[in-house]
Amino acid sequence: MRKFPKCGSRGHSQHGMTLLELILACAILMILSSAALPVARYTLVHKKEELLHYQLRQMKDAIDRYKDLADTNKIRVEIGSEGYPPDLDTLVKGVKLGAGDDKKIRFLRRIPVDPMTGHAEWGLRCVSDDPDSTSWCGKNVFDVYSKSQATASDGTRYADW
């Protein structure tokens, strides 16, 4: 028959962790987790910036497709609009193709939400506006930009994208 050591006897290893080992393990976990937080924050900002680039590209492509159809006289445009859409809602609602055709073409499914501001509001520029203008003339949409005044991770402003 095998004998088991008594609970308080010395010389035999005891299983489990001491309080000091537990404190050290918790300290190491806290250091590792505090190192991971900035990486997670940077990843979140980087994803928002990628989404902003994507949404700006989608809207600018829609404006360009509208302009191409207007230049080839496939859609009707207002005189003085230079062939650009009057607003972003026109890209969502669509326009009729041709004179006698009831077929509509839409350029966007919806106006996307700006990931930096959290709103579906974008800065607009007309053909006649200065390239760095923050006011819109109200005649046509030549360019879109974010209304966020924050600085991107590359040092530029989101509004300059």
FENSUL-V630583 format. One record per backbone hydrogen bond with DSSP energy under -0.5 kcal/mol. CO is the residue of the C=O (numbers start at 1). NH is the residue of the N-H. E is the energy in kcal/mol with one decimal. If there is no record, write none. Layout:
BEGIN
co = (CO:CO)
nh = (NH:NH)
e = (E:E)
END
This chain:
BEGIN
co = (6:18:19:20:21:22:23:24:25:26:27:28:29:30:31:32:33:34:35:36:37:38:39:40:41:42:43:44:45:46:47:48:49:50:51:52:53:54:55:56:57:58:59:60:61:62:63:64:65:66:67:68:69:69:70:74:78:81:85:87:88:88:89:90:91:91:95:96:103:105:110:113:114:119:123:125:125:126:130:140:143:145:148:150:152:156:157:158:158)
nh = (9:22:23:24:25:26:27:28:29:30:31:32:33:34:35:36:37:38:39:40:41:42:43:44:45:46:47:48:49:50:51:52:53:54:55:56:57:58:59:60:61:62:63:64:65:66:67:68:69:70:71:72:74:75:73:98:81:84:141:91:91:92:93:94:107:108:105:76:97:95:112:115:118:114:145:142:143:129:133:142:125:123:159:158:155:152:160:146:161)
e = (-1.2:-2.0:-2.4:-2.4:-2.4:-2.2:-2.4:-2.3:-2.1:-2.2:-2.2:-2.3:-2.4:-2.3:-1.4:-1.2:-1.2:-0.7:-0.7:-2.3:-2.6:-2.7:-2.3:-2.1:-2.4:-2.8:-2.2:-2.0:-2.4:-2.3:-2.3:-2.4:-2.4:-2.4:-2.7:-2.5:-2.3:-2.3:-2.2:-2.6:-2.4:-2.0:-2.3:-2.2:-2.5:-2.2:-2.4:-2.5:-2.2:-2.3:-2.6:-1.4:-2.7:-0.9:-1.3:-3.3:-1.7:-1.7:-2.6:-0.7:-0.6:-1.0:-3.2:-2.2:-2.4:-2.1:-2.8:-0.5:-3.0:-2.0:-0.6:-0.6:-3.2:-2.9:-2.0:-3.5:-1.6:-0.7:-1.8:-0.7:-2.1:-2.9:-0.6:-1.8:-1.6:-3.9:-1.4:-0.7:-1.5)
END
